[in-house]
Amino acid sequence: MSDKTRHYIDLFWELIDEILNAILFVLIGLEVVMIAYSGNLFIASGLTILIALIARFIVVGMTTKTFHSQLDLPTGAWKVLTWGGLRGGISVALVLQLPIGAEREILLALTYAVVIFSILVQGLSVGKVAKSIRKDEKTVEMQSGV
């Protein structure tokens, strides 16, 4: 296969990926309208988001901080890896596969809350976290005289 053909095949599959993601999120949007949110569900959603962030910090953040020298990562990489743990379509698709019932509706609402938080808050602010790490690295370099 020539390089030009390979390039066009890659572009084709990237386009298919984007189309399928768009369809998935349209379907997710249609499903989220059907959920009846209550005060208790909002509190549970907040706790679920917090638990997801703590779990991500423990698994990814602590691992990268512990094995920092072996992984050869920049100083604040654990912050980006922890905050940048975006969740999306797969978790929603998995919950949608559960049998219909009250438990499914609760899990679906909590999953949507985490995914929406992940996309809107984490996705839109991960660049700021990365920039703050670069600023921290420059400060450290200036202080150490490198």
N, CA, C and O of each residue as an XYZ file, in Angstrom:
584
protein
N       0.848     -1.170      0.000
C       0.000      0.000      0.000
C       0.899      1.241      0.000
O       1.857      1.313      0.769
N       0.598      2.190     -0.840
C       1.417      3.401     -0.900
C       1.136      4.280      0.315
O       0.134      4.104      1.008
N       2.037      5.225      0.559
C       1.867      6.148      1.685
C       0.617      6.998      1.523
O      -0.076      7.294      2.496
N       0.333      7.390      0.274
C      -0.850      8.211      0.012
C      -2.125      7.424      0.301
O      -3.065      7.961      0.886
N      -2.164      6.152     -0.105
C      -3.336      5.305      0.163
C      -3.500      5.098      1.657
O      -4.609      5.189      2.183
N      -2.403      4.821      2.338
C      -2.440      4.638      3.797
C      -2.977      5.891      4.491
O      -3.764      5.806      5.433
N      -2.539      7.042      4.012
C      -2.997      8.310      4.574
C      -4.517      8.468      4.409
O      -5.210      8.857      5.349
N      -5.025      8.164      3.210
C      -6.466      8.284      2.963
C      -7.269      7.257      3.759
O      -8.382      7.553      4.194
N      -6.736      6.081      3.951
C      -7.423      5.076      4.771
C      -7.482      5.539      6.226
O      -8.507      5.387      6.892
N      -6.381      6.103      6.711
C      -6.378      6.647      8.071
C      -7.412      7.759      8.218
O      -8.144      7.808      9.207
N      -7.469      8.649      7.230
C      -8.456      9.728      7.270
C      -9.880      9.184      7.257
O     -10.750      9.697      7.960
N     -10.117      8.152      6.461
C     -11.434      7.533      6.399
C     -11.843      6.999      7.765
O     -12.953      7.266      8.225
N     -10.956      6.244      8.424
C     -11.305      5.662      9.725
C     -11.426      6.721     10.807
O     -12.228      6.565     11.728
N     -10.653      7.790     10.720
C     -10.817      8.896     11.658
C     -12.186      9.540     11.487
O     -12.836      9.883     12.475
N     -12.630      9.706     10.244
C     -13.951     10.261      9.968
C     -15.048      9.350     10.515
O     -15.995      9.825     11.143
N     -14.925      8.056     10.280
C     -15.905      7.100     10.813
C     -15.955      7.182     12.334
O     -17.034      7.151     12.924
N     -14.789      7.287     12.971
C     -14.714      7.413     14.431
C     -15.454      8.659     14.909
O     -16.214      8.599     15.876
N     -15.237      9.774     14.241
C     -15.902     11.021     14.626
C     -17.421     10.925     14.438
O     -18.184     11.387     15.287
N     -17.851     10.335     13.343
C     -19.287     10.181     13.078
C     -19.937      9.303     14.143
O     -20.994      9.644     14.674
N     -19.304      8.171     14.455
C     -19.862      7.269     15.471
C     -19.882      7.917     16.855
O     -20.826      7.715     17.619
N     -18.850      8.693     17.182
C     -18.860      9.415     18.458
C     -19.984     10.440     18.498
O     -20.644     10.597     19.524
N     -20.204     11.133     17.396
C     -21.289     12.110     17.336
C     -22.643     11.429     17.528
O     -23.490     11.922     18.272
N     -22.841     10.302     16.858
C     -24.102      9.558     17.002
C     -24.266      9.090     18.439
O     -25.350      9.204     19.012
N     -23.189      8.560     19.025
C     -23.250      8.084     20.408
C     -23.666      9.197     21.351
O     -24.530      8.988     22.202
N     -23.071     10.376     21.221
C     -23.391     11.456     22.146
C     -24.771     12.060     21.881
O     -25.390     12.591     22.803
N     -25.258     11.992     20.666
C     -26.648     12.391     20.414
C     -27.594     11.427     21.122
O     -28.557     11.851     21.760
N     -27.319     10.134     21.008
C     -28.148      9.143     21.699
C     -28.056      9.295     23.214
O     -29.057      9.146     23.915
N     -26.870      9.588     23.716
C     -26.703      9.829     25.149
C     -27.529     11.042     25.566
O     -28.194     11.019     26.602
N     -27.486     12.089     24.767
C     -28.274     13.287     25.073
C     -29.765     13.004     25.100
O     -30.488     13.543     25.939
N     -30.229     12.165     24.189
C     -31.647     11.807     24.183
C     -32.014     10.975     25.412
O     -33.112     11.109     25.953
N     -31.100     10.127     25.845
C     -31.357      9.286     27.014
C     -31.333     10.091     28.312
O     -32.121      9.825     29.220
N     -30.433     11.074     28.404
C     -30.299     11.846     29.645
C     -31.549     12.682     29.924
O     -31.839     13.003     31.077
N     -32.278     13.030     28.881
C     -33.510     13.797     29.052
C     -34.565     12.970     29.801
O     -35.432     13.523     30.477
N     -34.482     11.667     29.673
C     -35.470     10.778     30.276
C     -35.264     10.564     31.776
O     -36.153     10.038     32.445
N     -34.113     10.961     32.315
C     -33.804     10.723     33.731
C     -34.485     11.782     34.590
O     -34.403     12.978     34.309
N     -35.158     11.322     35.640
C     -35.799     12.227     36.586
C     -34.841     12.475     37.748
O     -34.679     11.624     38.623
N     -34.210     13.642     37.749
C     -33.262     13.975     38.816
C     -34.002     14.497     40.027
O     -34.995     15.214     39.906
N     -33.498     14.124     41.213
C     -34.047     14.620     42.470
C     -32.900     15.182     43.303
O     -31.736     15.087     42.913
N     -33.231     15.765     44.442
C     -32.208     16.335     45.322
C     -31.209     15.289     45.781
O     -30.002     15.533     45.785
N     -31.714     14.119     46.168
C     -30.828     13.050     46.620
C     -29.910     12.574     45.496
O     -28.753     12.226     45.732
N     -30.431     12.562     44.288
C     -29.620     12.120     43.151
C     -28.519     13.129     42.837
O     -27.434     12.743     42.404
N     -28.785     14.410     43.050
C     -27.743     15.423     42.846
C     -26.626     15.258     43.872
O     -25.447     15.371     43.536
N     -27.000     14.991     45.125
C     -25.997     14.761     46.172
C     -25.183     13.511     45.851
O     -23.957     13.514     45.954
N     -25.877     12.447     45.462
C     -25.187     11.205     45.097
C     -24.279     11.421     43.890
O     -23.194     10.843     43.817
N     -24.713     12.244     42.950
C     -23.890     12.544     41.774
C     -22.608     13.259     42.184
O     -21.526     12.925     41.701
N     -22.725     14.223     43.058
C     -21.540     14.937     43.553
C     -20.574     14.005     44.264
O     -19.362     14.088     44.064
N     -21.107     13.125     45.089
C     -20.254     12.153     45.786
C     -19.607     11.179     44.804
O     -18.445     10.808     44.972
N     -20.342     10.770     43.794
C     -19.808      9.852     42.794
C     -18.670     10.504     42.019
O     -17.656      9.864     41.744
N     -18.834     11.761     41.670
C     -17.769     12.500     40.970
C     -16.529     12.573     41.858
O     -15.412     12.342     41.395
N     -16.733     12.894     43.137
C     -15.620     12.974     44.080
C     -14.915     11.629     44.227
O     -13.686     11.571     44.234
N     -15.678     10.558     44.341
C     -15.102      9.214     44.457
C     -14.315      8.857     43.193
O     -13.233      8.276     43.277
N     -14.857      9.204     42.027
C     -14.150      8.917     40.767
C     -12.823      9.668     40.709
O     -11.823      9.110     40.259
N     -12.797     10.928     41.158
C     -11.554     11.702     41.160
C     -10.542     11.146     42.151
O      -9.350     11.070     41.853
N     -11.022     10.755     43.333
C     -10.121     10.181     44.337
C      -9.547      8.855     43.846
O      -8.356      8.589     44.010
N     -10.396      8.029     43.246
C      -9.922      6.744     42.718
C      -8.883      6.978     41.630
O      -7.865      6.289     41.584
N      -9.133      7.938     40.763
C      -8.177      8.251     39.695
C      -6.860      8.738     40.294
O      -5.787      8.376     39.812
N      -6.939      9.562     41.349
C      -5.734     10.053     42.007
C      -4.939      8.904     42.616
O      -3.717      8.845     42.480
N      -5.636      7.995     43.285
C      -4.950      6.870     43.926
C      -4.275      5.981     42.890
O      -3.104      5.629     43.031
N      -5.014      5.627     41.860
C      -4.484      4.680     40.878
C      -3.421      5.313     39.980
O      -2.330      4.765     39.827
N      -3.731      6.445     39.398
C      -2.820      7.047     38.421
C      -1.856      8.020     39.083
O      -0.645      7.945     38.875
N      -2.393      8.920     39.868
C      -1.562      9.953     40.479
C      -0.487      9.399     41.385
O       0.681      9.769     41.267
N      -0.869      8.517     42.285
C       0.100      7.956     43.214
C       1.098      7.039     42.505
O       2.274      6.999     42.867
N       0.634      6.315     41.509
C       1.541      5.436     40.755
C       2.592      6.247     40.021
O       3.779      5.926     40.083
N       2.169      7.299     39.324
C       3.141      8.109     38.582
C       4.049      8.884     39.531
O       5.220      9.107     39.224
N       3.527      9.287     40.661
C       4.363      9.997     41.641
C       5.381      9.038     42.253
O       6.530      9.418     42.476
N       4.973      7.806     42.524
C       5.862      6.815     43.120
C       6.952      6.387     42.142
O       8.121      6.287     42.516
N       6.572      6.134     40.887
C       7.523      5.649     39.889
C       7.996      6.769     38.963
O       8.305      6.535     37.795
N       8.045      7.970     39.495
C       8.401      9.159     38.717
C       9.726      8.982     37.983
O       9.805      9.250     36.784
N      10.751      8.541     38.674
C      12.068      8.442     38.051
C      12.117      7.312     37.020
O      12.786      7.449     35.995
N      11.425      6.205     37.270
C      11.436      5.101     36.316
C      10.650      5.425     35.049
O      11.006      4.974     33.961
N       9.577      6.211     35.192
C       8.741      6.549     34.041
C       9.273      7.741     33.256
O       8.839      7.995     32.132
N      10.219      8.475     33.852
C      10.822      9.638     33.210
C       9.760     10.648     32.759
O       9.751     11.098     31.613
N       8.873     10.987     33.690
C       7.803     11.952     33.414
C       8.191     13.326     33.938
O       8.996     13.425     34.864
N       7.635     14.383     33.368
C       7.869     15.722     33.908
C       7.366     15.806     35.354
O       6.564     14.979     35.786
N       7.832     16.788     36.079
C       7.563     16.911     37.505
C       6.085     16.842     37.864
O       5.725     16.083     38.764
N       5.231     17.581     37.220
C       3.814     17.624     37.576
C       2.914     16.758     36.714
O       1.705     16.980     36.665
N       3.481     15.787     36.043
C       2.690     14.958     35.127
C       1.553     14.249     35.831
O       0.498     14.022     35.239
N       1.760     13.895     37.098
C       0.709     13.185     37.829
C      -0.553     14.031     37.930
O      -1.658     13.490     37.964
N      -0.404     15.352     37.980
C      -1.582     16.223     38.061
C      -2.406     16.143     36.773
O      -3.630     16.022     36.814
N      -1.726     16.211     35.642
C      -2.420     16.148     34.350
C      -3.041     14.776     34.161
O      -4.185     14.669     33.718
N      -2.301     13.725     34.491
C      -2.820     12.370     34.321
C      -4.006     12.105     35.237
O      -4.930     11.381     34.868
N      -3.981     12.689     36.431
C      -5.108     12.514     37.353
C      -6.313     13.309     36.879
O      -7.418     12.773     36.802
N      -6.111     14.575     36.564
C      -7.227     15.434     36.161
C      -7.731     15.105     34.763
O      -8.910     15.299     34.468
N      -6.855     14.612     33.907
C      -7.217     14.349     32.520
C      -7.852     12.995     32.281
O      -7.982     12.572     31.132
N      -8.246     12.309     33.332
C      -8.864     10.988     33.175
C     -10.293     11.115     32.703
O     -11.230     10.889     33.469
N     -10.464     11.473     31.454
C     -11.795     11.719     30.916
C     -12.569     10.422     30.734
O     -12.015      9.415     30.293
N     -13.832     10.452     31.070
C     -14.708      9.304     30.905
C     -15.777      9.658     29.897
O     -16.107     10.833     29.732
N     -16.324      8.665     29.222
C     -17.295      8.992     28.200
C     -18.189      7.852     27.807
O     -18.822      7.212     28.647
N     -18.234      7.608     26.522
C     -19.219      6.725     25.922
C     -19.195      5.287     26.397
O     -20.249      4.660     26.509
N     -18.024      4.752     26.678
C     -17.967      3.337     27.060
C     -18.674      3.095     28.381
O     -19.421      2.125     28.511
N     -18.454      3.954     29.358
C     -19.115      3.759     30.654
C     -20.633      3.874     30.526
O     -21.370      3.122     31.164
N     -21.093      4.800     29.716
C     -22.540      4.939     29.506
C     -23.081      3.716     28.769
O     -24.140      3.196     29.121
N     -22.365      3.261     27.758
C     -22.813      2.083     27.012
C     -22.898      0.857     27.923
O     -23.815      0.047     27.788
N     -21.956      0.720     28.837
C     -21.991     -0.413     29.760
C     -23.202     -0.354     30.683
O     -23.854     -1.369     30.923
N     -23.498      0.824     31.194
C     -24.656      0.966     32.093
C     -25.954      0.743     31.327
O     -26.906      0.185     31.870
N     -25.998      1.171     30.081
C     -27.209      0.972     29.278
C     -27.491     -0.499     29.014
O     -28.617     -0.859     28.670
N     -26.492     -1.351     29.169
C     -26.667     -2.790     28.954
C     -27.285     -3.498     30.157
O     -27.671     -4.663     30.056
N     -27.382     -2.810     31.291
C     -27.971     -3.426     32.489
C     -29.470     -3.640     32.289
O     -30.104     -2.926     31.513
N     -30.041     -4.630     32.995
C     -31.487     -4.859     32.885
C     -32.275     -3.645     33.387
O     -31.855     -2.969     34.325
N     -33.402     -3.383     32.762
C     -34.227     -2.229     33.125
C     -34.747     -2.405     34.542
O     -35.234     -3.470     34.920
N     -34.631     -1.330     35.317
C     -35.087     -1.348     36.695
C     -34.630     -0.080     37.397
O     -33.954      0.762     36.805
N     -35.006      0.048     38.665
C     -34.672      1.252     39.429
C     -33.164      1.403     39.602
O     -32.633      2.512     39.534
N     -32.479      0.286     39.825
C     -31.029      0.345     40.013
C     -30.333      0.862     38.760
O     -29.393      1.652     38.842
N     -30.800      0.413     37.608
C     -30.217      0.863     36.339
C     -30.391      2.362     36.178
O     -29.471      3.053     35.740
N     -31.563      2.868     36.530
C     -31.817      4.307     36.379
C     -30.897      5.123     37.285
O     -30.399      6.175     36.882
N     -30.674      4.643     38.499
C     -29.780      5.354     39.428
C     -28.349      5.319     38.899
O     -27.674      6.348     38.852
N     -27.889      4.132     38.501
C     -26.533      4.012     37.962
C     -26.357      4.834     36.690
O     -25.299      5.420     36.462
N     -27.380      4.872     35.880
C     -27.324      5.660     34.646
C     -27.192      7.148     34.961
O     -26.384      7.848     34.352
N     -27.981      7.622     35.905
C     -27.911      9.036     36.291
C     -26.539      9.379     36.867
O     -25.978     10.425     36.541
N     -25.993      8.509     37.719
C     -24.677      8.762     38.308
C     -23.582      8.717     37.246
O     -22.644      9.514     37.277
N     -23.705      7.790     36.316
C     -22.723      7.697     35.233
C     -22.775      8.935     34.359
O     -21.732      9.480     33.996
N     -23.969      9.387     34.016
C     -24.105     10.614     33.234
C     -23.484     11.801     33.963
O     -22.818     12.631     33.344
N     -23.697     11.885     35.270
C     -23.137     12.992     36.045
C     -21.614     12.997     35.948
O     -21.007     14.045     35.732
N     -21.002     11.834     36.105
C     -19.546     11.746     36.032
C     -19.059     12.075     34.617
O     -18.068     12.788     34.460
N     -19.734     11.573     33.603
C     -19.326     11.822     32.220
C     -19.485     13.304     31.877
O     -18.596     13.892     31.260
N     -20.581     13.901     32.261
C     -20.796     15.330     31.967
C     -19.768     16.187     32.689
O     -19.223     17.125     32.108
N     -19.497     15.869     33.965
C     -18.458     16.584     34.710
C     -17.104     16.413     34.020
O     -16.337     17.364     33.869
N     -16.842     15.195     33.615
C     -15.567     14.887     32.975
C     -15.391     15.689     31.687
O     -14.331     16.272     31.454
N     -16.408     15.717     30.871
C     -16.307     16.416     29.590
C     -16.276     17.930     29.778
O     -15.410     18.612     29.231
N     -17.220     18.447     30.551
C     -17.330     19.901     30.681
C     -16.265     20.513     31.582
O     -15.632     21.500     31.208
N     -16.061     19.945     32.755
C     -15.132     20.562     33.710
C     -13.698     20.110     33.449
O     -12.807     20.929     33.226
N     -13.490     18.800     33.479
C     -12.124     18.314     33.294
C     -11.616     18.569     31.873
O     -10.490     19.030     31.685
N     -12.433     18.273     30.895
C     -12.011     18.450     29.515
C     -11.673     19.885     29.169
O     -10.720     20.146     28.436
N     -12.453     20.815     29.696
C     -12.221     22.227     29.383
C     -11.116     22.856     30.228
O     -10.630     23.938     29.897
N     -10.710     22.192     31.319
C      -9.699     22.793     32.187
C      -8.371     22.040     32.208
O      -7.431     22.494     32.860
N      -8.265     20.915     31.521
C      -7.014     20.150     31.552
C      -5.866     20.950     30.933
O      -4.715     20.786     31.339
N      -6.157     21.793     29.977
C      -5.125     22.650     29.396
C      -4.558     23.624     30.415
O      -3.352     23.872     30.434
N      -5.414     24.174     31.258
C      -4.961     25.093     32.309
C      -4.080     24.361     33.319
O      -3.089     24.909     33.802
N      -4.448     23.119     33.632
C      -3.637     22.319     34.558
C      -2.263     22.082     33.948
O      -1.252     22.208     34.638
N      -2.214     21.745     32.675
C      -0.938     21.509     31.999
C      -0.101     22.781     31.953
O       1.113     22.730     32.153
N      -0.734     23.917     31.693
C      -0.002     25.180     31.659
C       0.547     25.533     33.041
O       1.657     26.053     33.151
N      -0.217     25.257     34.086
C       0.259     25.554     35.435
C       1.482     24.699     35.773
O       2.359     25.141     36.514
N       1.543     23.497     35.242
C       2.705     22.637     35.476
C       3.927     23.206     34.772
O       5.029     23.196     35.321
N       3.731     23.702     33.558
C       4.849     24.317     32.836
C       5.380     25.531     33.592
O       6.590     25.749     33.661
N       4.466     26.321     34.160
C       4.889     27.484     34.941
C       5.668     27.036     36.169
O       6.683     27.637     36.520
N       5.186     25.964     36.832
C       5.877     25.435     38.004
C       7.273     24.943     37.640
O       8.223     25.173     38.388
N       7.408     24.260     36.486
C       8.706     23.756     36.049
C       9.661     24.906     35.759
O      10.839     24.830     36.108
N       9.170     25.975     35.124
C      10.030     27.120     34.828
C      10.487     27.772     36.120
O      11.636     28.204     36.215
N       9.603     27.854     37.130
C       9.970     28.438     38.415
C      11.054     27.607     39.079
O      12.016     28.152     39.619
N      10.903     26.287     39.041
C      11.893     25.397     39.633
C      13.233     25.531     38.913
O      14.286     25.561     39.549
N      13.186     25.611     37.570
C      14.423     25.775     36.796
C      15.125     27.081     37.141
O      16.351     27.110     37.256
N      14.366     28.163     37.307
C      14.945     29.446     37.635
C      15.567     29.430     39.027
O      16.624     30.021     39.252
N      14.897     28.744     39.965
C      15.395     28.678     41.331
C      16.641     27.804     41.429
O      17.526     28.079     42.239
N      16.720     26.754     40.613
C      17.880     25.854     40.678
C      19.009     26.337     39.785
O      20.105     25.778     39.826
N      18.768     27.360     38.980
C      19.802     27.930     38.132
C      20.075     27.111     36.882
O      21.158     27.214     36.305
N      19.104     26.291     36.447
C      19.285     25.456     35.251
C      19.019     26.270     34.008
O      19.118     25.750     32.897
